[in-house]
Amino acid sequence: MLEFKKNINMKRQKTTKLFARLCSLKHFALILIALISLAGCQAIATPQDEFVENETDAPVMSNAVATNQSSPASPIAGGGVLQTCLRELEALKRVHQKRYQAKSGDLNRVLTQAKSYMELRESLNGDTVAIMDAAYQFKISRTCNSVRTELTRTLLERLESL
């Protein structure tokens, strides 16, 4: 009977370890998705991206952008934190190029650090991986919150200047 209980405890421990490993793989996947998503975000100058600054420093979109906005927006698959962040960063790009560049740089730095961490991740123990995964998730979330705050502030400034 004692041996049966030991076997059950061992199976529970293995299940717990497997669950912990799956959770860390989920964090790994989130960071990997973040890196892959950002890899496709290259700033390419097109007529749609041009903005004209007026004296009050409130950016005004060119006619090319204003006429192009009548097309319906396509839904973005995934709906995760990073996808939302990238959409908000793109919106910031449309309303204020300088602020977009600053926030884009912040996000790029965080994701570059995450990429460096991902290269080391396999050589770290489980506890360190759990801590670092959570830390990078927090850092990415905090940066995305900063993007959202900057976008909201910029939109409110534009509204007040009307």
HELIX and SHEET records of a PDB file:
HELIX    1   1 LEU A    2  ALA A   39  1                                  38    
HELIX    2   2 PRO A   47  ASP A   49  5                                   3    
HELIX    3   3 ASN A   63  ASN A   68  1                                   6    
HELIX    4   4 VAL A   81  VAL A   95  1                                  15    
HELIX    5   5 GLN A   97  ARG A  121  1                                  25    
HELIX    6   6 GLY A  126  GLU A  160  1                                  35    
SHEET    1   A 2 PHE A  51  GLU A  53  0                                        
SHEET    2   A 2 PRO A  59  MET A  61 -1                                        
END                                                                             
